[in-house]
Amino acid sequence: DRGPGIPDEFKNQIFGKFAQADSSDTRSRGGTGLGLSICKAIVEKLGGEIAFQTGKDGSVFYFDLPEWKELESAQPKRVSSKPRVLIWKLSAVGDVVLSTPSLRAVRRQFPQSPITLVVGRPAFDAVARCPYLSDIIVYDRTRKDRGLRGYWSFLRGLQQRAFDVSIDLQNSRLTHASAWLAGIGVRVGYRRKLGSLLNRGVRLPRVVLAPVAHQHHLLRSAGFVTDGEALEVWPSPMDEAAARRLLPNGPAEEERPLVGLHPGGSGRWRTKRWDLQRWAALCDALAERNIRVVITGSPDEEDLAQRLVGMARSSPLVLVGKTNLMELACVMKRCEAFVAHDSSPLHVAAAVGVPTVALFGPTDPPRHLPPTFRGQVIS
C-alpha cells in the first residue's frame, strides 16, 4: 500500500472487523473494512501469523506459515499421549500475566497431561490459582536456587520428574540450557541464545511482535492451536473479601465513582514514570469532580505514595503496600477507570477488564500494550 501509512492509534485495530483508518465519505477508494480481518482468520486457521510494517510512504503486509514438517513434528511420536509438560516463564509479573493465553493454549493441546510452570518468585501470585496448571516450580536464584549448588539441586529436581516436553516462553540461555541439562526429550523454543540446544527450534519472526503475538508465533510454528489473546488472573474469594474491607462501602461512597491511580511500577526504568506533581494534580482534579481516588502500589513504593499525598490538596485513599497482586486485581474491578504506567498493573487491569489510561514514556505503545486493552493511551 502506498498511502500515508497507518496511524499509531489505529495499529491495534487494523485487523478488526469493519476497521478503517479513513472512514470518511471523501476517501478515494471504497471498502468494507473486512478484507484484513478475513485474511487474518485464514492465515491463523492455517497456523500462521500475519503482520505489517508501516511508515509515511505506505505499508507492507505479509504473513508467515509454518512448514509442514514442523507441524508434523509438533506431536512427538516418542512421548505418550499424556506427556509431562514443563513451561518456562521467569519474567516479571506483567510478562507472566501476558503468558496466560499461552498457558490456556497448551492445556487445550494436552487436556489430560500434567503441566508444570517454572516461574520466578515475584510472579508466583499471578499464576498461583491458574486452572491450566497442574503444578508450579518457583525458581528463586536469590535464595534456594542461588549459586552453582542451588542450581544443580534445581536441575536434579527437574531430572527426577522426568518431563517429556519443554515449552520455552522465556527463551533465555538459562532456560534453554536447563531444559537440555534436565534431559527433557522434546524442547520447543526460539532459535536464539543457545537455541542449538533445542530440538524443536522455531525461527524468530521477521519483525518485532507484541508479547502475546510473539508467543503465539512460537506455538503455532510448533504445531499448537492458540486460544485467543484474552489475559486472565484468578483471585480467590478471600482476595475479594480483602478488597471489600479495604474500600469504604457506605451509601455515600457507593454513589461516587472510584478511580484507581498507580503512580509506581517500572522501578528499574524510572523514565517510564510520570512526574509525581502531575499525579498529585490528577488526584485533585478528580476530587473536584466528586470522584473517589484510590492510590495503589507495592510495599517498596510507600515513600513515593507519601510524597504524592503531601503534594495533593485532596485526601485520596492510600492502599500502597496493603494488597497482594490478586487483592489489587479485586480493587481494580471496583474502579470505573484505572491509570497506570507501562508496567504490570496495566496488564492486570486488562485481565480484569477495567477501562484504563496507559501512560507511556520511552516505550512503544503498539509493542507493549496488552492485547485486550480497553482505554486511552497517553505518550
ABEGO torsion letter per residue (X at the ends): XABAEBBAAAAAAAABBGBBABABAABABBEAGAAAAAAAAAAAAAGBBBBBBBBAAEBBBBBBBBBAAAAAAABBAABBABBBBBBBBABBAAAAAAAAAAAAAAAAABAABBBBBBBBAAAAAAAAABAABABBBBBBAABAABEAAAAAAAAAAAAAAGBABBBBAAGBAAAAAAAAAAGBABBBEBBBGGAAABABBBBBBABBBBAAAAAAAAAAAAGBBBBEABBBBBBBAAAAAAAAAABBABAAAAABBBBBBBABEGAABAAABBBAAAAAAAAAAAAAAGBBBBBBEBAAAAAAAAAAAAABABBBBBABGABBAAAAAAAAAABABBBBBBBAAAAAAAAAGBBBBBBBBABBAAAABBAABBEBBBX
